[in-house]
């Protein structure tokens, strides 16, 4: 009987994983979780794009492929080894601009934790606000690696410096500092100069102290719609609920009105519908 119960629980877990993948939860494969479908859906309007946390440049390459090489992509990557990969990969592409810098809420410098492994996407900015969530005598014992000082830029400053009036699509995967990057793009959001902003929500947000609630508040402040990527397209998240704070990986979107029409979201569905209905009945 014990063995049967164990097997049933194992199968229940596998079912949970399967149905989570259908919702775009805890899936890191861009060809399956909706990331590449998003680029395809917007390829007709993407002329300027930003790849924050560019790593090896796979997302950038996909944008170039889907737009026939017409889009101009600005990459932000603070890890020197990854920057070398990017420069080598796109050395003959005049439409790719590479900044060896982190993206954040302010310009200057910041401390960055790197594994020192080429192609690693696990490096992260050691944010000051994260200090309260880390032990004072163990600031960075999670992984083997080293701490380096890197430049930090904001989207607002880069656009001002490059006379860029609008960004059609942003992909932001920077290990928990996504909300900081949004904070550095307030000017662009205030003028509705960003079409769609994709960011990854996951357990790294625990380290930096951000929550899904912060994302909803930001979207509301600048009249953007919160969506989530799934393998079947995008689903609408009309209201925040505490049940969304599960820290399982999701690719969330902030979409401007004209992009919303192109994306044709469904829903709310699944957890988003449950939280929305709970909010309506409160």
RARA-V665731 format. One record per backbone hydrogen bond with DSSP energy under -1.0 kcal/mol. NH is the residue of the N-H (numbers start at 0). CO is the residue of the C=O. If there is no record, write none. Layout:
NH_CO ; NH_CO
This chain:
4_0 ; 5_1 ; 6_2 ; 7_3 ; 8_4 ; 9_5 ; 10_6 ; 11_7 ; 12_8 ; 13_9 ; 14_10 ; 15_11 ; 16_12 ; 17_13 ; 18_14 ; 19_15 ; 20_16 ; 21_17 ; 23_20 ; 24_19 ; 25_248 ; 31_28 ; 32_28 ; 35_29 ; 37_33 ; 38_34 ; 39_35 ; 40_36 ; 41_37 ; 44_41 ; 45_41 ; 48_71 ; 49_168 ; 50_73 ; 51_170 ; 52_75 ; 53_75 ; 56_53 ; 60_56 ; 61_57 ; 62_58 ; 63_59 ; 64_60 ; 65_61 ; 66_62 ; 68_63 ; 69_66 ; 71_46 ; 72_94 ; 73_48 ; 74_96 ; 75_50 ; 76_98 ; 82_78 ; 83_79 ; 84_80 ; 85_81 ; 86_82 ; 87_83 ; 88_84 ; 89_85 ; 92_89 ; 95_92 ; 96_72 ; 98_74 ; 100_98 ; 101_150 ; 103_152 ; 107_151 ; 109_149 ; 111_147 ; 112_123 ; 113_145 ; 119_116 ; 123_112 ; 125_110 ; 126_124 ; 130_127 ; 132_129 ; 133_130 ; 137_134 ; 145_113 ; 147_111 ; 149_109 ; 151_107 ; 152_101 ; 155_183 ; 157_153 ; 158_154 ; 159_155 ; 160_156 ; 161_157 ; 163_158 ; 166_192 ; 167_47 ; 168_47 ; 169_195 ; 170_49 ; 171_197 ; 172_51 ; 176_173 ; 180_176 ; 181_177 ; 182_178 ; 183_179 ; 184_181 ; 188_184 ; 189_185 ; 190_186 ; 191_188 ; 192_187 ; 194_166 ; 195_167 ; 196_253 ; 197_169 ; 198_251 ; 199_171 ; 200_249 ; 204_201 ; 205_202 ; 207_203 ; 208_204 ; 213_210 ; 214_210 ; 215_211 ; 216_212 ; 217_213 ; 218_214 ; 219_215 ; 220_216 ; 221_217 ; 223_218 ; 224_254 ; 226_252 ; 227_234 ; 228_250 ; 229_232 ; 232_229 ; 234_227 ; 235_265 ; 236_225 ; 243_240 ; 244_241 ; 245_243 ; 249_200 ; 251_198 ; 252_226 ; 253_196 ; 254_224 ; 255_194 ; 259_255 ; 260_256 ; 262_258 ; 263_259 ; 265_233 ; 271_268 ; 273_269 ; 274_270 ; 275_271 ; 276_272 ; 277_273 ; 278_274 ; 279_275 ; 280_276
